[in-house]
Amino acid sequence: MWLLLLPLFLHLHLDPAWIALIGTIFGGLGLKLTEKWLGRHTDAIPIRNQLWQEVKDLNERIDKLEEQILFWRGRYYEEQERNAVLRIQLVQHGIAPVDHLQEVKPPVELTDKDKKIPRKPK
């Protein structure tokens, strides 16, 4: 650190390349010291691994639920198509279709909030 103050006391001009070199050396040294200091806290490693495992398990569960949603959404539209065919057949035979069959709501879709949940890529 005192090397950086030396030009002020001696009124010398220090080349920017030397300043960059000194900054790089001190920056690298500070980085290594910080890594060593953070590496001593090994108590956090099992907790971090446990949390990552929990995140992976939750992501797998989300994937399974999304597959189930797609399956049931497909089943819903198949049933809607089948009901439409039955309604057409009823009308062709002169029987009025029941109105409550037309009031079936579509399955729940993911909202924008659900789609924005951050997930770690596989």
Phi and psi restraints in degrees (range 20) as a CNS / XPLOR table:
assign (resid 1 and name C) (resid 2 and name N)
       (resid 2 and name CA) (resid 2 and name C) 1.0 -66.6 20.0 2
assign (resid 2 and name N) (resid 2 and name CA)
       (resid 2 and name C) (resid 3 and name N) 1.0 -22.0 20.0 2
assign (resid 2 and name C) (resid 3 and name N)
       (resid 3 and name CA) (resid 3 and name C) 1.0 -65.7 20.0 2
assign (resid 3 and name N) (resid 3 and name CA)
       (resid 3 and name C) (resid 4 and name N) 1.0 -31.8 20.0 2
assign (resid 3 and name C) (resid 4 and name N)
       (resid 4 and name CA) (resid 4 and name C) 1.0 -72.5 20.0 2
assign (resid 4 and name N) (resid 4 and name CA)
       (resid 4 and name C) (resid 5 and name N) 1.0 -29.0 20.0 2
assign (resid 4 and name C) (resid 5 and name N)
       (resid 5 and name CA) (resid 5 and name C) 1.0 -85.4 20.0 2
assign (resid 5 and name N) (resid 5 and name CA)
       (resid 5 and name C) (resid 6 and name N) 1.0 -15.9 20.0 2
assign (resid 5 and name C) (resid 6 and name N)
       (resid 6 and name CA) (resid 6 and name C) 1.0 -56.2 20.0 2
assign (resid 6 and name N) (resid 6 and name CA)
       (resid 6 and name C) (resid 7 and name N) 1.0 -44.3 20.0 2
assign (resid 6 and name C) (resid 7 and name N)
       (resid 7 and name CA) (resid 7 and name C) 1.0 -63.1 20.0 2
assign (resid 7 and name N) (resid 7 and name CA)
       (resid 7 and name C) (resid 8 and name N) 1.0 -28.5 20.0 2
assign (resid 7 and name C) (resid 8 and name N)
       (resid 8 and name CA) (resid 8 and name C) 1.0 -67.1 20.0 2
assign (resid 8 and name N) (resid 8 and name CA)
       (resid 8 and name C) (resid 9 and name N) 1.0 -38.1 20.0 2
assign (resid 8 and name C) (resid 9 and name N)
       (resid 9 and name CA) (resid 9 and name C) 1.0 -77.6 20.0 2
assign (resid 9 and name N) (resid 9 and name CA)
       (resid 9 and name C) (resid 10 and name N) 1.0 -32.0 20.0 2
assign (resid 9 and name C) (resid 10 and name N)
       (resid 10 and name CA) (resid 10 and name C) 1.0 -95.9 20.0 2
assign (resid 10 and name N) (resid 10 and name CA)
       (resid 10 and name C) (resid 11 and name N) 1.0 -3.5 20.0 2
assign (resid 10 and name C) (resid 11 and name N)
       (resid 11 and name CA) (resid 11 and name C) 1.0 54.2 20.0 2
assign (resid 11 and name N) (resid 11 and name CA)
       (resid 11 and name C) (resid 12 and name N) 1.0 39.1 20.0 2
assign (resid 11 and name C) (resid 12 and name N)
       (resid 12 and name CA) (resid 12 and name C) 1.0 -101.2 20.0 2
assign (resid 12 and name N) (resid 12 and name CA)
       (resid 12 and name C) (resid 13 and name N) 1.0 153.3 20.0 2
assign (resid 12 and name C) (resid 13 and name N)
       (resid 13 and name CA) (resid 13 and name C) 1.0 -90.1 20.0 2
assign (resid 13 and name N) (resid 13 and name CA)
       (resid 13 and name C) (resid 14 and name N) 1.0 123.8 20.0 2
assign (resid 13 and name C) (resid 14 and name N)
       (resid 14 and name CA) (resid 14 and name C) 1.0 -101.3 20.0 2
assign (resid 14 and name N) (resid 14 and name CA)
       (resid 14 and name C) (resid 15 and name N) 1.0 126.5 20.0 2
assign (resid 14 and name C) (resid 15 and name N)
       (resid 15 and name CA) (resid 15 and name C) 1.0 -63.6 20.0 2
assign (resid 15 and name N) (resid 15 and name CA)
       (resid 15 and name C) (resid 16 and name N) 1.0 139.4 20.0 2
assign (resid 15 and name C) (resid 16 and name N)
       (resid 16 and name CA) (resid 16 and name C) 1.0 -58.0 20.0 2
assign (resid 16 and name N) (resid 16 and name CA)
       (resid 16 and name C) (resid 17 and name N) 1.0 -27.9 20.0 2
assign (resid 16 and name C) (resid 17 and name N)
       (resid 17 and name CA) (resid 17 and name C) 1.0 -66.5 20.0 2
assign (resid 17 and name N) (resid 17 and name CA)
       (resid 17 and name C) (resid 18 and name N) 1.0 -39.7 20.0 2
assign (resid 17 and name C) (resid 18 and name N)
       (resid 18 and name CA) (resid 18 and name C) 1.0 -68.0 20.0 2
assign (resid 18 and name N) (resid 18 and name CA)
       (resid 18 and name C) (resid 19 and name N) 1.0 -37.9 20.0 2
assign (resid 18 and name C) (resid 19 and name N)
       (resid 19 and name CA) (resid 19 and name C) 1.0 -62.7 20.0 2
assign (resid 19 and name N) (resid 19 and name CA)
       (resid 19 and name C) (resid 20 and name N) 1.0 -42.0 20.0 2
assign (resid 19 and name C) (resid 20 and name N)
       (resid 20 and name CA) (resid 20 and name C) 1.0 -64.8 20.0 2
assign (resid 20 and name N) (resid 20 and name CA)
       (resid 20 and name C) (resid 21 and name N) 1.0 -41.2 20.0 2
assign (resid 20 and name C) (resid 21 and name N)
       (resid 21 and name CA) (resid 21 and name C) 1.0 -63.5 20.0 2
assign (resid 21 and name N) (resid 21 and name CA)
       (resid 21 and name C) (resid 22 and name N) 1.0 -45.3 20.0 2
assign (resid 21 and name C) (resid 22 and name N)
       (resid 22 and name CA) (resid 22 and name C) 1.0 -64.3 20.0 2
assign (resid 22 and name N) (resid 22 and name CA)
       (resid 22 and name C) (resid 23 and name N) 1.0 -42.2 20.0 2
assign (resid 22 and name C) (resid 23 and name N)
       (resid 23 and name CA) (resid 23 and name C) 1.0 -62.6 20.0 2
assign (resid 23 and name N) (resid 23 and name CA)
       (resid 23 and name C) (resid 24 and name N) 1.0 -38.6 20.0 2
assign (resid 23 and name C) (resid 24 and name N)
       (resid 24 and name CA) (resid 24 and name C) 1.0 -65.9 20.0 2
assign (resid 24 and name N) (resid 24 and name CA)
       (resid 24 and name C) (resid 25 and name N) 1.0 -42.8 20.0 2
assign (resid 24 and name C) (resid 25 and name N)
       (resid 25 and name CA) (resid 25 and name C) 1.0 -62.9 20.0 2
assign (resid 25 and name N) (resid 25 and name CA)
       (resid 25 and name C) (resid 26 and name N) 1.0 -49.9 20.0 2
assign (resid 25 and name C) (resid 26 and name N)
       (resid 26 and name CA) (resid 26 and name C) 1.0 -65.7 20.0 2
assign (resid 26 and name N) (resid 26 and name CA)
       (resid 26 and name C) (resid 27 and name N) 1.0 -36.5 20.0 2
assign (resid 26 and name C) (resid 27 and name N)
       (resid 27 and name CA) (resid 27 and name C) 1.0 -64.9 20.0 2
assign (resid 27 and name N) (resid 27 and name CA)
       (resid 27 and name C) (resid 28 and name N) 1.0 -43.9 20.0 2
assign (resid 27 and name C) (resid 28 and name N)
       (resid 28 and name CA) (resid 28 and name C) 1.0 -64.2 20.0 2
assign (resid 28 and name N) (resid 28 and name CA)
       (resid 28 and name C) (resid 29 and name N) 1.0 -41.5 20.0 2
assign (resid 28 and name C) (resid 29 and name N)
       (resid 29 and name CA) (resid 29 and name C) 1.0 -62.8 20.0 2
assign (resid 29 and name N) (resid 29 and name CA)
       (resid 29 and name C) (resid 30 and name N) 1.0 -43.8 20.0 2
assign (resid 29 and name C) (resid 30 and name N)
       (resid 30 and name CA) (resid 30 and name C) 1.0 -63.3 20.0 2
assign (resid 30 and name N) (resid 30 and name CA)
       (resid 30 and name C) (resid 31 and name N) 1.0 -39.0 20.0 2
assign (resid 30 and name C) (resid 31 and name N)
       (resid 31 and name CA) (resid 31 and name C) 1.0 -64.1 20.0 2
assign (resid 31 and name N) (resid 31 and name CA)
       (resid 31 and name C) (resid 32 and name N) 1.0 -45.1 20.0 2
assign (resid 31 and name C) (resid 32 and name N)
       (resid 32 and name CA) (resid 32 and name C) 1.0 -64.0 20.0 2
assign (resid 32 and name N) (resid 32 and name CA)
       (resid 32 and name C) (resid 33 and name N) 1.0 -41.8 20.0 2
assign (resid 32 and name C) (resid 33 and name N)
       (resid 33 and name CA) (resid 33 and name C) 1.0 -63.4 20.0 2
assign (resid 33 and name N) (resid 33 and name CA)
       (resid 33 and name C) (resid 34 and name N) 1.0 -39.9 20.0 2
assign (resid 33 and name C) (resid 34 and name N)
       (resid 34 and name CA) (resid 34 and name C) 1.0 -66.2 20.0 2
assign (resid 34 and name N) (resid 34 and name CA)
       (resid 34 and name C) (resid 35 and name N) 1.0 -42.5 20.0 2
assign (resid 34 and name C) (resid 35 and name N)
       (resid 35 and name CA) (resid 35 and name C) 1.0 -61.6 20.0 2
assign (resid 35 and name N) (resid 35 and name CA)
       (resid 35 and name C) (resid 36 and name N) 1.0 -41.9 20.0 2
assign (resid 35 and name C) (resid 36 and name N)
       (resid 36 and name CA) (resid 36 and name C) 1.0 -65.4 20.0 2
assign (resid 36 and name N) (resid 36 and name CA)
       (resid 36 and name C) (resid 37 and name N) 1.0 -41.5 20.0 2
assign (resid 36 and name C) (resid 37 and name N)
       (resid 37 and name CA) (resid 37 and name C) 1.0 -66.2 20.0 2
assign (resid 37 and name N) (resid 37 and name CA)
       (resid 37 and name C) (resid 38 and name N) 1.0 -41.4 20.0 2
assign (resid 37 and name C) (resid 38 and name N)
       (resid 38 and name CA) (resid 38 and name C) 1.0 -71.7 20.0 2
assign (resid 38 and name N) (resid 38 and name CA)
       (resid 38 and name C) (resid 39 and name N) 1.0 -28.9 20.0 2
assign (resid 38 and name C) (resid 39 and name N)
       (resid 39 and name CA) (resid 39 and name C) 1.0 -69.7 20.0 2
assign (resid 39 and name N) (resid 39 and name CA)
       (resid 39 and name C) (resid 40 and name N) 1.0 -18.1 20.0 2
assign (resid 39 and name C) (resid 40 and name N)
       (resid 40 and name CA) (resid 40 and name C) 1.0 -72.4 20.0 2
assign (resid 40 and name N) (resid 40 and name CA)
       (resid 40 and name C) (resid 41 and name N) 1.0 -24.7 20.0 2
assign (resid 40 and name C) (resid 41 and name N)
       (resid 41 and name CA) (resid 41 and name C) 1.0 -84.7 20.0 2
assign (resid 41 and name N) (resid 41 and name CA)
       (resid 41 and name C) (resid 42 and name N) 1.0 74.8 20.0 2
assign (resid 41 and name C) (resid 42 and name N)
       (resid 42 and name CA) (resid 42 and name C) 1.0 -82.7 20.0 2
assign (resid 42 and name N) (resid 42 and name CA)
       (resid 42 and name C) (resid 43 and name N) 1.0 -5.8 20.0 2
assign (resid 42 and name C) (resid 43 and name N)
       (resid 43 and name CA) (resid 43 and name C) 1.0 -64.7 20.0 2
assign (resid 43 and name N) (resid 43 and name CA)
       (resid 43 and name C) (resid 44 and name N) 1.0 -26.6 20.0 2
assign (resid 43 and name C) (resid 44 and name N)
       (resid 44 and name CA) (resid 44 and name C) 1.0 -80.1 20.0 2
assign (resid 44 and name N) (resid 44 and name CA)
       (resid 44 and name C) (resid 45 and name N) 1.0 -18.4 20.0 2
assign (resid 44 and name C) (resid 45 and name N)
       (resid 45 and name CA) (resid 45 and name C) 1.0 -63.0 20.0 2
assign (resid 45 and name N) (resid 45 and name CA)
       (resid 45 and name C) (resid 46 and name N) 1.0 -48.6 20.0 2
assign (resid 45 and name C) (resid 46 and name N)
       (resid 46 and name CA) (resid 46 and name C) 1.0 -63.3 20.0 2
assign (resid 46 and name N) (resid 46 and name CA)
       (resid 46 and name C) (resid 47 and name N) 1.0 -36.2 20.0 2
assign (resid 46 and name C) (resid 47 and name N)
       (resid 47 and name CA) (resid 47 and name C) 1.0 -66.0 20.0 2
assign (resid 47 and name N) (resid 47 and name CA)
       (resid 47 and name C) (resid 48 and name N) 1.0 -43.3 20.0 2
assign (resid 47 and name C) (resid 48 and name N)
       (resid 48 and name CA) (resid 48 and name C) 1.0 -62.8 20.0 2
assign (resid 48 and name N) (resid 48 and name CA)
       (resid 48 and name C) (resid 49 and name N) 1.0 -43.2 20.0 2
assign (resid 48 and name C) (resid 49 and name N)
       (resid 49 and name CA) (resid 49 and name C) 1.0 -63.7 20.0 2
assign (resid 49 and name N) (resid 49 and name CA)
       (resid 49 and name C) (resid 50 and name N) 1.0 -39.4 20.0 2
assign (resid 49 and name C) (resid 50 and name N)
       (resid 50 and name CA) (resid 50 and name C) 1.0 -64.6 20.0 2
assign (resid 50 and name N) (resid 50 and name CA)
       (resid 50 and name C) (resid 51 and name N) 1.0 -41.8 20.0 2
assign (resid 50 and name C) (resid 51 and name N)
       (resid 51 and name CA) (resid 51 and name C) 1.0 -66.3 20.0 2
assign (resid 51 and name N) (resid 51 and name CA)
       (resid 51 and name C) (resid 52 and name N) 1.0 -39.7 20.0 2
assign (resid 51 and name C) (resid 52 and name N)
       (resid 52 and name CA) (resid 52 and name C) 1.0 -64.1 20.0 2
assign (resid 52 and name N) (resid 52 and name CA)
       (resid 52 and name C) (resid 53 and name N) 1.0 -38.8 20.0 2
assign (resid 52 and name C) (resid 53 and name N)
       (resid 53 and name CA) (resid 53 and name C) 1.0 -64.2 20.0 2
assign (resid 53 and name N) (resid 53 and name CA)
       (resid 53 and name C) (resid 54 and name N) 1.0 -40.3 20.0 2
assign (resid 53 and name C) (resid 54 and name N)
       (resid 54 and name CA) (resid 54 and name C) 1.0 -64.2 20.0 2
assign (resid 54 and name N) (resid 54 and name CA)
       (resid 54 and name C) (resid 55 and name N) 1.0 -40.5 20.0 2
assign (resid 54 and name C) (resid 55 and name N)
       (resid 55 and name CA) (resid 55 and name C) 1.0 -63.2 20.0 2
assign (resid 55 and name N) (resid 55 and name CA)
       (resid 55 and name C) (resid 56 and name N) 1.0 -42.5 20.0 2
assign (resid 55 and name C) (resid 56 and name N)
       (resid 56 and name CA) (resid 56 and name C) 1.0 -62.7 20.0 2
assign (resid 56 and name N) (resid 56 and name CA)
       (resid 56 and name C) (resid 57 and name N) 1.0 -42.4 20.0 2
assign (resid 56 and name C) (resid 57 and name N)
       (resid 57 and name CA) (resid 57 and name C) 1.0 -63.1 20.0 2
assign (resid 57 and name N) (resid 57 and name CA)
       (resid 57 and name C) (resid 58 and name N) 1.0 -42.1 20.0 2
assign (resid 57 and name C) (resid 58 and name N)
       (resid 58 and name CA) (resid 58 and name C) 1.0 -65.8 20.0 2
assign (resid 58 and name N) (resid 58 and name CA)
       (resid 58 and name C) (resid 59 and name N) 1.0 -38.2 20.0 2
assign (resid 58 and name C) (resid 59 and name N)
       (resid 59 and name CA) (resid 59 and name C) 1.0 -64.2 20.0 2
assign (resid 59 and name N) (resid 59 and name CA)
       (resid 59 and name C) (resid 60 and name N) 1.0 -39.7 20.0 2
assign (resid 59 and name C) (resid 60 and name N)
       (resid 60 and name CA) (resid 60 and name C) 1.0 -63.8 20.0 2
assign (resid 60 and name N) (resid 60 and name CA)
       (resid 60 and name C) (resid 61 and name N) 1.0 -40.2 20.0 2
assign (resid 60 and name C) (resid 61 and name N)
       (resid 61 and name CA) (resid 61 and name C) 1.0 -64.3 20.0 2
assign (resid 61 and name N) (resid 61 and name CA)
       (resid 61 and name C) (resid 62 and name N) 1.0 -41.8 20.0 2
assign (resid 61 and name C) (resid 62 and name N)
       (resid 62 and name CA) (resid 62 and name C) 1.0 -61.2 20.0 2
assign (resid 62 and name N) (resid 62 and name CA)
       (resid 62 and name C) (resid 63 and name N) 1.0 -42.7 20.0 2
assign (resid 62 and name C) (resid 63 and name N)
       (resid 63 and name CA) (resid 63 and name C) 1.0 -60.8 20.0 2
assign (resid 63 and name N) (resid 63 and name CA)
       (resid 63 and name C) (resid 64 and name N) 1.0 -42.9 20.0 2
assign (resid 63 and name C) (resid 64 and name N)
       (resid 64 and name CA) (resid 64 and name C) 1.0 -64.7 20.0 2
assign (resid 64 and name N) (resid 64 and name CA)
       (resid 64 and name C) (resid 65 and name N) 1.0 -41.4 20.0 2
assign (resid 64 and name C) (resid 65 and name N)
       (resid 65 and name CA) (resid 65 and name C) 1.0 -66.1 20.0 2
assign (resid 65 and name N) (resid 65 and name CA)
       (resid 65 and name C) (resid 66 and name N) 1.0 -37.4 20.0 2
assign (resid 65 and name C) (resid 66 and name N)
       (resid 66 and name CA) (resid 66 and name C) 1.0 -64.9 20.0 2
assign (resid 66 and name N) (resid 66 and name CA)
       (resid 66 and name C) (resid 67 and name N) 1.0 -37.8 20.0 2
assign (resid 66 and name C) (resid 67 and name N)
       (resid 67 and name CA) (resid 67 and name C) 1.0 -63.7 20.0 2
assign (resid 67 and name N) (resid 67 and name CA)
       (resid 67 and name C) (resid 68 and name N) 1.0 -41.7 20.0 2
assign (resid 67 and name C) (resid 68 and name N)
       (resid 68 and name CA) (resid 68 and name C) 1.0 -64.0 20.0 2
assign (resid 68 and name N) (resid 68 and name CA)
       (resid 68 and name C) (resid 69 and name N) 1.0 -39.1 20.0 2
assign (resid 68 and name C) (resid 69 and name N)
       (resid 69 and name CA) (resid 69 and name C) 1.0 -61.0 20.0 2
assign (resid 69 and name N) (resid 69 and name CA)
       (resid 69 and name C) (resid 70 and name N) 1.0 -45.7 20.0 2
assign (resid 69 and name C) (resid 70 and name N)
       (resid 70 and name CA) (resid 70 and name C) 1.0 -62.2 20.0 2
assign (resid 70 and name N) (resid 70 and name CA)
       (resid 70 and name C) (resid 71 and name N) 1.0 -40.8 20.0 2
assign (resid 70 and name C) (resid 71 and name N)
       (resid 71 and name CA) (resid 71 and name C) 1.0 -61.4 20.0 2
assign (resid 71 and name N) (resid 71 and name CA)
       (resid 71 and name C) (resid 72 and name N) 1.0 -51.0 20.0 2
assign (resid 71 and name C) (resid 72 and name N)
       (resid 72 and name CA) (resid 72 and name C) 1.0 -70.5 20.0 2
assign (resid 72 and name N) (resid 72 and name CA)
       (resid 72 and name C) (resid 73 and name N) 1.0 -30.0 20.0 2
assign (resid 72 and name C) (resid 73 and name N)
       (resid 73 and name CA) (resid 73 and name C) 1.0 -64.9 20.0 2
assign (resid 73 and name N) (resid 73 and name CA)
       (resid 73 and name C) (resid 74 and name N) 1.0 -41.9 20.0 2
assign (resid 73 and name C) (resid 74 and name N)
       (resid 74 and name CA) (resid 74 and name C) 1.0 -62.8 20.0 2
assign (resid 74 and name N) (resid 74 and name CA)
       (resid 74 and name C) (resid 75 and name N) 1.0 -43.0 20.0 2
assign (resid 74 and name C) (resid 75 and name N)
       (resid 75 and name CA) (resid 75 and name C) 1.0 -61.7 20.0 2
assign (resid 75 and name N) (resid 75 and name CA)
       (resid 75 and name C) (resid 76 and name N) 1.0 -39.8 20.0 2
assign (resid 75 and name C) (resid 76 and name N)
       (resid 76 and name CA) (resid 76 and name C) 1.0 -59.8 20.0 2
assign (resid 76 and name N) (resid 76 and name CA)
       (resid 76 and name C) (resid 77 and name N) 1.0 -48.3 20.0 2
assign (resid 76 and name C) (resid 77 and name N)
       (resid 77 and name CA) (resid 77 and name C) 1.0 -69.8 20.0 2
assign (resid 77 and name N) (resid 77 and name CA)
       (resid 77 and name C) (resid 78 and name N) 1.0 -31.1 20.0 2
assign (resid 77 and name C) (resid 78 and name N)
       (resid 78 and name CA) (resid 78 and name C) 1.0 -63.3 20.0 2
assign (resid 78 and name N) (resid 78 and name CA)
       (resid 78 and name C) (resid 79 and name N) 1.0 -43.3 20.0 2
assign (resid 78 and name C) (resid 79 and name N)
       (resid 79 and name CA) (resid 79 and name C) 1.0 -66.3 20.0 2
assign (resid 79 and name N) (resid 79 and name CA)
       (resid 79 and name C) (resid 80 and name N) 1.0 -38.6 20.0 2
assign (resid 79 and name C) (resid 80 and name N)
       (resid 80 and name CA) (resid 80 and name C) 1.0 -61.6 20.0 2
assign (resid 80 and name N) (resid 80 and name CA)
       (resid 80 and name C) (resid 81 and name N) 1.0 -42.2 20.0 2
assign (resid 80 and name C) (resid 81 and name N)
       (resid 81 and name CA) (resid 81 and name C) 1.0 -64.8 20.0 2
assign (resid 81 and name N) (resid 81 and name CA)
       (resid 81 and name C) (resid 82 and name N) 1.0 -43.0 20.0 2
assign (resid 81 and name C) (resid 82 and name N)
       (resid 82 and name CA) (resid 82 and name C) 1.0 -63.3 20.0 2
assign (resid 82 and name N) (resid 82 and name CA)
       (resid 82 and name C) (resid 83 and name N) 1.0 -42.0 20.0 2
assign (resid 82 and name C) (resid 83 and name N)
       (resid 83 and name CA) (resid 83 and name C) 1.0 -63.9 20.0 2
assign (resid 83 and name N) (resid 83 and name CA)
       (resid 83 and name C) (resid 84 and name N) 1.0 -37.3 20.0 2
assign (resid 83 and name C) (resid 84 and name N)
       (resid 84 and name CA) (resid 84 and name C) 1.0 -65.0 20.0 2
assign (resid 84 and name N) (resid 84 and name CA)
       (resid 84 and name C) (resid 85 and name N) 1.0 -41.2 20.0 2
assign (resid 84 and name C) (resid 85 and name N)
       (resid 85 and name CA) (resid 85 and name C) 1.0 -63.8 20.0 2
assign (resid 85 and name N) (resid 85 and name CA)
       (resid 85 and name C) (resid 86 and name N) 1.0 -42.4 20.0 2
assign (resid 85 and name C) (resid 86 and name N)
       (resid 86 and name CA) (resid 86 and name C) 1.0 -64.2 20.0 2
assign (resid 86 and name N) (resid 86 and name CA)
       (resid 86 and name C) (resid 87 and name N) 1.0 -39.3 20.0 2
assign (resid 86 and name C) (resid 87 and name N)
       (resid 87 and name CA) (resid 87 and name C) 1.0 -63.1 20.0 2
assign (resid 87 and name N) (resid 87 and name CA)
       (resid 87 and name C) (resid 88 and name N) 1.0 -41.0 20.0 2
assign (resid 87 and name C) (resid 88 and name N)
       (resid 88 and name CA) (resid 88 and name C) 1.0 -63.5 20.0 2
assign (resid 88 and name N) (resid 88 and name CA)
       (resid 88 and name C) (resid 89 and name N) 1.0 -42.3 20.0 2
assign (resid 88 and name C) (resid 89 and name N)
       (resid 89 and name CA) (resid 89 and name C) 1.0 -64.9 20.0 2
assign (resid 89 and name N) (resid 89 and name CA)
       (resid 89 and name C) (resid 90 and name N) 1.0 -37.8 20.0 2
assign (resid 89 and name C) (resid 90 and name N)
       (resid 90 and name CA) (resid 90 and name C) 1.0 -63.1 20.0 2
assign (resid 90 and name N) (resid 90 and name CA)
       (resid 90 and name C) (resid 91 and name N) 1.0 -43.7 20.0 2
assign (resid 90 and name C) (resid 91 and name N)
       (resid 91 and name CA) (resid 91 and name C) 1.0 -65.1 20.0 2
assign (resid 91 and name N) (resid 91 and name CA)
       (resid 91 and name C) (resid 92 and name N) 1.0 -39.4 20.0 2
assign (resid 91 and name C) (resid 92 and name N)
       (resid 92 and name CA) (resid 92 and name C) 1.0 -64.3 20.0 2
assign (resid 92 and name N) (resid 92 and name CA)
       (resid 92 and name C) (resid 93 and name N) 1.0 -29.2 20.0 2
assign (resid 92 and name C) (resid 93 and name N)
       (resid 93 and name CA) (resid 93 and name C) 1.0 -92.5 20.0 2
assign (resid 93 and name N) (resid 93 and name CA)
       (resid 93 and name C) (resid 94 and name N) 1.0 5.3 20.0 2
assign (resid 93 and name C) (resid 94 and name N)
       (resid 94 and name CA) (resid 94 and name C) 1.0 84.5 20.0 2
assign (resid 94 and name N) (resid 94 and name CA)
       (resid 94 and name C) (resid 95 and name N) 1.0 16.3 20.0 2
assign (resid 94 and name C) (resid 95 and name N)
       (resid 95 and name CA) (resid 95 and name C) 1.0 -107.9 20.0 2
assign (resid 95 and name N) (resid 95 and name CA)
       (resid 95 and name C) (resid 96 and name N) 1.0 131.3 20.0 2
assign (resid 95 and name C) (resid 96 and name N)
       (resid 96 and name CA) (resid 96 and name C) 1.0 -74.2 20.0 2
assign (resid 96 and name N) (resid 96 and name CA)
       (resid 96 and name C) (resid 97 and name N) 1.0 132.0 20.0 2
assign (resid 96 and name C) (resid 97 and name N)
       (resid 97 and name CA) (resid 97 and name C) 1.0 -69.3 20.0 2
assign (resid 97 and name N) (resid 97 and name CA)
       (resid 97 and name C) (resid 98 and name N) 1.0 154.2 20.0 2
assign (resid 97 and name C) (resid 98 and name N)
       (resid 98 and name CA) (resid 98 and name C) 1.0 -77.6 20.0 2
assign (resid 98 and name N) (resid 98 and name CA)
       (resid 98 and name C) (resid 99 and name N) 1.0 133.0 20.0 2
assign (resid 98 and name C) (resid 99 and name N)
       (resid 99 and name CA) (resid 99 and name C) 1.0 -70.2 20.0 2
assign (resid 99 and name N) (resid 99 and name CA)
       (resid 99 and name C) (resid 100 and name N) 1.0 -29.7 20.0 2
assign (resid 99 and name C) (resid 100 and name N)
       (resid 100 and name CA) (resid 100 and name C) 1.0 -68.4 20.0 2
assign (resid 100 and name N) (resid 100 and name CA)
       (resid 100 and name C) (resid 101 and name N) 1.0 -15.7 20.0 2
assign (resid 100 and name C) (resid 101 and name N)
       (resid 101 and name CA) (resid 101 and name C) 1.0 -71.5 20.0 2
assign (resid 101 and name N) (resid 101 and name CA)
       (resid 101 and name C) (resid 102 and name N) 1.0 -24.5 20.0 2
assign (resid 101 and name C) (resid 102 and name N)
       (resid 102 and name CA) (resid 102 and name C) 1.0 -82.5 20.0 2
assign (resid 102 and name N) (resid 102 and name CA)
       (resid 102 and name C) (resid 103 and name N) 1.0 -11.8 20.0 2
assign (resid 102 and name C) (resid 103 and name N)
       (resid 103 and name CA) (resid 103 and name C) 1.0 -93.4 20.0 2
assign (resid 103 and name N) (resid 103 and name CA)
       (resid 103 and name C) (resid 104 and name N) 1.0 11.8 20.0 2
assign (resid 103 and name C) (resid 104 and name N)
       (resid 104 and name CA) (resid 104 and name C) 1.0 -69.3 20.0 2
assign (resid 104 and name N) (resid 104 and name CA)
       (resid 104 and name C) (resid 105 and name N) 1.0 129.2 20.0 2
assign (resid 104 and name C) (resid 105 and name N)
       (resid 105 and name CA) (resid 105 and name C) 1.0 -89.0 20.0 2
assign (resid 105 and name N) (resid 105 and name CA)
       (resid 105 and name C) (resid 106 and name N) 1.0 150.5 20.0 2
assign (resid 105 and name C) (resid 106 and name N)
       (resid 106 and name CA) (resid 106 and name C) 1.0 -67.0 20.0 2
assign (resid 106 and name N) (resid 106 and name CA)
       (resid 106 and name C) (resid 107 and name N) 1.0 161.1 20.0 2
assign (resid 106 and name C) (resid 107 and name N)
       (resid 107 and name CA) (resid 107 and name C) 1.0 -65.4 20.0 2
assign (resid 107 and name N) (resid 107 and name CA)
       (resid 107 and name C) (resid 108 and name N) 1.0 160.6 20.0 2
assign (resid 107 and name C) (resid 108 and name N)
       (resid 108 and name CA) (resid 108 and name C) 1.0 -66.6 20.0 2
assign (resid 108 and name N) (resid 108 and name CA)
       (resid 108 and name C) (resid 109 and name N) 1.0 132.1 20.0 2
assign (resid 108 and name C) (resid 109 and name N)
       (resid 109 and name CA) (resid 109 and name C) 1.0 -106.1 20.0 2
assign (resid 109 and name N) (resid 109 and name CA)
       (resid 109 and name C) (resid 110 and name N) 1.0 159.9 20.0 2
assign (resid 109 and name C) (resid 110 and name N)
       (resid 110 and name CA) (resid 110 and name C) 1.0 -68.1 20.0 2
assign (resid 110 and name N) (resid 110 and name CA)
       (resid 110 and name C) (resid 111 and name N) 1.0 135.8 20.0 2
assign (resid 110 and name C) (resid 111 and name N)
       (resid 111 and name CA) (resid 111 and name C) 1.0 -84.2 20.0 2
assign (resid 111 and name N) (resid 111 and name CA)
       (resid 111 and name C) (resid 112 and name N) 1.0 171.0 20.0 2
assign (resid 111 and name C) (resid 112 and name N)
       (resid 112 and name CA) (resid 112 and name C) 1.0 -62.0 20.0 2
assign (resid 112 and name N) (resid 112 and name CA)
       (resid 112 and name C) (resid 113 and name N) 1.0 -34.4 20.0 2
assign (resid 112 and name C) (resid 113 and name N)
       (resid 113 and name CA) (resid 113 and name C) 1.0 -63.8 20.0 2
assign (resid 113 and name N) (resid 113 and name CA)
       (resid 113 and name C) (resid 114 and name N) 1.0 -41.8 20.0 2
assign (resid 113 and name C) (resid 114 and name N)
       (resid 114 and name CA) (resid 114 and name C) 1.0 -67.2 20.0 2
assign (resid 114 and name N) (resid 114 and name CA)
       (resid 114 and name C) (resid 115 and name N) 1.0 -33.6 20.0 2
assign (resid 114 and name C) (resid 115 and name N)
       (resid 115 and name CA) (resid 115 and name C) 1.0 -72.9 20.0 2
assign (resid 115 and name N) (resid 115 and name CA)
       (resid 115 and name C) (resid 116 and name N) 1.0 -21.1 20.0 2
assign (resid 115 and name C) (resid 116 and name N)
       (resid 116 and name CA) (resid 116 and name C) 1.0 -91.0 20.0 2
assign (resid 116 and name N) (resid 116 and name CA)
       (resid 116 and name C) (resid 117 and name N) 1.0 6.2 20.0 2
assign (resid 116 and name C) (resid 117 and name N)
       (resid 117 and name CA) (resid 117 and name C) 1.0 -66.7 20.0 2
assign (resid 117 and name N) (resid 117 and name CA)
       (resid 117 and name C) (resid 118 and name N) 1.0 122.0 20.0 2
assign (resid 117 and name C) (resid 118 and name N)
       (resid 118 and name CA) (resid 118 and name C) 1.0 -68.8 20.0 2
assign (resid 118 and name N) (resid 118 and name CA)
       (resid 118 and name C) (resid 119 and name N) 1.0 136.2 20.0 2
assign (resid 118 and name C) (resid 119 and name N)
       (resid 119 and name CA) (resid 119 and name C) 1.0 -132.7 20.0 2
assign (resid 119 and name N) (resid 119 and name CA)
       (resid 119 and name C) (resid 120 and name N) 1.0 141.0 20.0 2
assign (resid 119 and name C) (resid 120 and name N)
       (resid 120 and name CA) (resid 120 and name C) 1.0 -76.4 20.0 2
assign (resid 120 and name N) (resid 120 and name CA)
       (resid 120 and name C) (resid 121 and name N) 1.0 129.1 20.0 2
assign (resid 120 and name C) (resid 121 and name N)
       (resid 121 and name CA) (resid 121 and name C) 1.0 -65.0 20.0 2
assign (resid 121 and name N) (resid 121 and name CA)
       (resid 121 and name C) (resid 122 and name N) 1.0 152.5 20.0 2
